[in-house]
Amino acid sequence: MLITIQQVLTSEEIAQFRQHLAQANWQDGVKTAGTLARSAKQNLQLDDASELARSLGNHLLRTLAANSLFVSAALPNKIYPPKFNCYTQGGHYGTHVDSAIMHVPGTAVSLRSDLSATLFLSDAEEYEGGELEIETAFGVQVIKLAAGDMVLYPSSSLHRVTPVTKGARIASFFWIESLVGDEAERSMLFDLDQAIQALTPTVAPDDANLLKLTGVYHNLLRRWATT
């Protein structure tokens, strides 16, 4: 399941993020790459331990907690603290798959990566190249979104970032451990929840069919969720 969520951040929030990031101390992204990824990864990243990364990441997490589409799609149990990267001057990330288990540095927290997320902070017109290419059962999906928009996709997917040949592609990225680890089950719950939300304004709150559908959703979630 690949889902685009529009306007996660407002234009004002994006401007504030970009102002702070323009003054940030970026470091070579290879420092955080695994053994296999070192030869494929060429970008810049913000130091995860910096006050700026923590502040912007916490702001993003608070925003996502109030985003009903994100909650419906991800059913988040744990979220890895958001990271920030910049691709410029040919920067790219070759085809790879994200690690299955993520350990949060400096803590005892670890999580299973069910979903990967990329939040674009640069508008598509600001740079050339830099497409996020995700391999799916239906072929390669090419993602290049407006600033403030985010894509969610299975962490098990092979994916890559094509070389940025002009300008700079700035983004935040992170991983989610879902309450429902199975992708097919999570996808069915999402479809059911979206149908319920669409029906709710059109019928009475005590409509018998709406109540039955809501009951089915919660009983399936109760059956499939792990905490």
N, C-alpha and C positions, 0 to 999 in steps of 0.2 A: 504494500500500500504506500503510495507516494502522494503526499498532500501538501498543497501550497496554502499558506495562511497569509493573507494580505494585511498590511498596515499593523503589524505587531507593535511597531513604534511610530509615533506621530512625527511629522516633519520637524517639529520643534525639538523633540527628543533626539532625532537623528543629527540635527545641527549641533546639539550639545555634545553628543558622543563624538562626532567628527572633530569638533574643536579641541576636545581633550586628547583624542588620539593623534591629532596633528603634532602635538607637543610630546608625544610619548617616546620612551626609549625602547625602540624595537630591537629584538635580538634575532640571530639566525635560527630559523625554525628547525634546523637539523638537530639542535640540542634536545628537542623533545621527541625526536623520531625514534621508532624502534629499529632493530637491526636491519630488517628487510626494507624498511621505508627510507633509510638514510640516502640510498642512491636515487630514490624517486622523488624526494621532497626538496623543493627549492622555494622557500618563502621566508617571510619575517613574522615573528610572533611577539606578543606582549608578554612580559614576565608574569606568569600566573600569580606569583607571590606579591606583586606590586599592589600598592594601595589603589591605583587607578583600575587595574583589572578586577580587583575585588569589588570596588564601588560600582563600576559599570555592570559587572556580572550580577550583583545583587539587585540592581535596578531592573535588569532584564528578567530575573527570576520572579520578582514581585509582579511585573507586568504579565508574564505568562500565567501566573497563578489565577489571574482574573480574566484570562482569555478562554472563553467557553469552547471555541473550536479546538484549541490546543489541548485542553483537558479532555474533551471528548475523543480526540484522535489518539492521544498518547496514553491516557489513563496513567499518569506518572506516579511512580512509587519513589524513585530517587532520580535526581538530576545532577550530572557532573557539573561543577562550577563552570560557567561559560568562559571560553577562551577567545582570543582575538588574533586575527592574522591579517597579513597584507601581502598581496602578490603584485610584483612590479618588475619591470626590466627583464622580461622573460621568465619570471617566477612561475612555477607550475608544481603539480603533485601528480606523479604517475599513478597508474592503476594500482589500487590496493583495497584491502578490506580492513575495517576497523577491528581492533582487539575485542575479544569477547568479554573479558573482564577488565574493568577500569578501576585502578586504585587512586583515590584522591590523596595527593601528596600531603604529608604532614598530619594525616588523620588515620584512624583505623577503619575508615569507610571504604568500601568497595561496592561496585555495582556491575550488573550484567548489562551490556549495551544491546538493547532491543531496537532502539531508534536513534538515528543520527539527525542532527539539525544544523542547518546553515541559515543564519540571518544576514541578509545583505545590508551593508551600510553604505555602499557606493551605488549610485545609479548606473544602470547599464550603459548609458551614454558617456560615462566618465572614463571608460577603459575599453580596450579591444582585446578579444580573447577572454580567458578566465571563466569559460563555461564550466559548470559542474555537470559532468556526464555520469549518469547512473545506469548501470546495466540491469535490466529487468527481464522478466519472461516475455515481455512484449517488445524487446529491443532496447536500444540505448535511448534514455530520456535526457534531453539537453536542457539544463536549468540556468537561466540568467534573469534574475528578478530585479524589480525596482527596490530602491533603498527603503528599508523598513519591512520588507516582505521576507518570509521564511519558508523553507521547505523541510518537510519531515520525510524520511525514507528509512527502510530497514538497514540496520547496521551490518547485516550479513551481505549486503550488496557490494559487488565490485564497483568502484567509482574512482573518478579522477578529476583534477582541475587542469584545464588546458592552459598553455602558456599565455601570459598577459604580455602582449606586444606593444601596448601603448597605455599610458595612464597607470592607475593603481586600483586594485580590487581589494577593498577592506570589508571584513565580515567578522561575525562572531559564530562560533561553532561549539557544539556540546553534544552529550549523549544522554539518553533517558533509559532507565530501567522501568518498564511498564508493570503495572499490577497484573496484566495479562501478557505473559511472555509469548504465547503462540500468535503468530502474525495473522493467521486465518481467523482465529477466534476474535482477536482484537478488531479486525476489519469488519466482521459481522456485527459486533457491538457498536462500532462507529456508525455503520449504515442504519442500524435500528435506532440509535439515539438521535441521529439527524432526522429520521422520519418522524419520530415522536415530537421533536422540537418544531418541525414544520406543521404538524397536525394540531399542536396544542392551541394556537391562536384561533383555529377555525371551529373548535367544538367547545362544549361546556366542560368545565373542570372535572365534573363528575361523570363524564361520558364513559359508558361501560367499556367500549372498545379501546379507548385511550388508556383507561386504567389497566386493562388486560395487557396491552402492549408494554406499558410501563413496568408491570409486574414481570413480564417475560424478560425484559432487559435486566432488571435487578436480580432476578433469579439466575440468569446466565452469568452475570458478573459475579454473583456469589459463588457459583460453581467453578468458574475459571480463574478467579483472582487468587493471587498468592501475596501475602504480606510479610 
